Amino acid sequence: MAEKILIVDDEIDMLKLLGMIIRDKTPYGVTTTNNPLEAIELVKNETFDLIISDFKMPGINGLALIDSIKKIDQDIPVIIITAYGTFETAAEAMNKGGFDFITKPFRKEQILYTIDKALKWHNLQKENRRLKEQIEKMEKP
């Protein structure tokens, strides 16, 4: 089954661009929303392997979105994309559990590489958890 990516950005053009890049160049499923509050509900009700979010959005920003998503699924990687990138903002995003921080404008290859890296990491996390559970079952008398 192909991995599923949720893209969150208040700019419709950016949603279309990212969706098009991912659909054209990868086998991944893509869901988009321009509402970060809807994104939280989507993560509660569906399984996603990766979240890509804008940093600056009305309502809640990318950092608050990371907090909300990590309360639902602490292992899901979140990539933050922003035109307002600073070292401090990037460090704060990483400290909150963000996977990576990309500044706009970005190259198509850069976003595809980061998506690939994040999904490989997520798959390793799932495999690690599965193996730990198997070991625990074998150790129980």
C-alpha positions, 0 to 999 in steps of 0.5 A, spaced: 500 500 500 502 506 498 504 511 503 499 517 504 501 524 505 497 530 508 499 537 505 497 543 509 497 550 507 493 556 507 495 558 500 491 554 494 496 555 489 502 552 494 497 546 495 496 545 488 503 545 486 506 540 492 500 535 490 502 536 483 509 534 484 508 529 489 502 525 484 507 526 478 513 524 481 511 519 486 507 513 488 504 516 494 497 518 496 496 525 497 490 529 501 490 536 501 487 542 506 488 549 507 485 549 514 490 547 519 484 545 524 481 540 519 488 537 518 488 535 525 481 532 524 484 528 518 490 525 522 485 523 528 480 519 523 485 517 517 492 514 517 498 518 514 505 517 513 507 524 513 505 531 514 507 537 510 505 543 513 506 551 511 509 554 517 505 561 517 497 560 517 491 563 520 488 560 526 494 556 528 501 556 525 506 550 523 509 549 530 502 548 534 500 543 528 506 539 530 504 539 537 497 537 535 499 532 531 504 529 535 499 528 541 495 524 536 501 520 533 508 521 536 511 518 530 509 521 524 514 525 521 512 533 519 516 537 514 515 544 515 515 549 509 516 556 510 518 563 506 519 566 513 525 561 515 530 563 521 535 559 524 531 560 531 524 558 527 527 551 524 530 550 531 524 550 535 520 546 529 525 541 530 525 541 538 517 540 537 518 534 533 518 536 526 522 532 521 525 537 517 524 545 515 525 547 508 525 554 506 521 557 500 522 557 494 525 550 494 527 546 488 522 540 486 528 535 487 529 538 494 522 536 496 522 530 493 528 528 497 526 530 503 519 526 502 523 520 501 528 521 507 522 522 512 518 516 509 524 511 510 525 514 517 517 513 518 518 506 515 524 504 520 520 507 526 514 502 524 519 496 523 523 497 529 516 498 533 514 491 530 520 488 532 520 490 539 513 487 540 515 481 537 521 480 542 516 482 548 512 476 546 517 471 545 520 473 552 513 473 556 513 466 559 
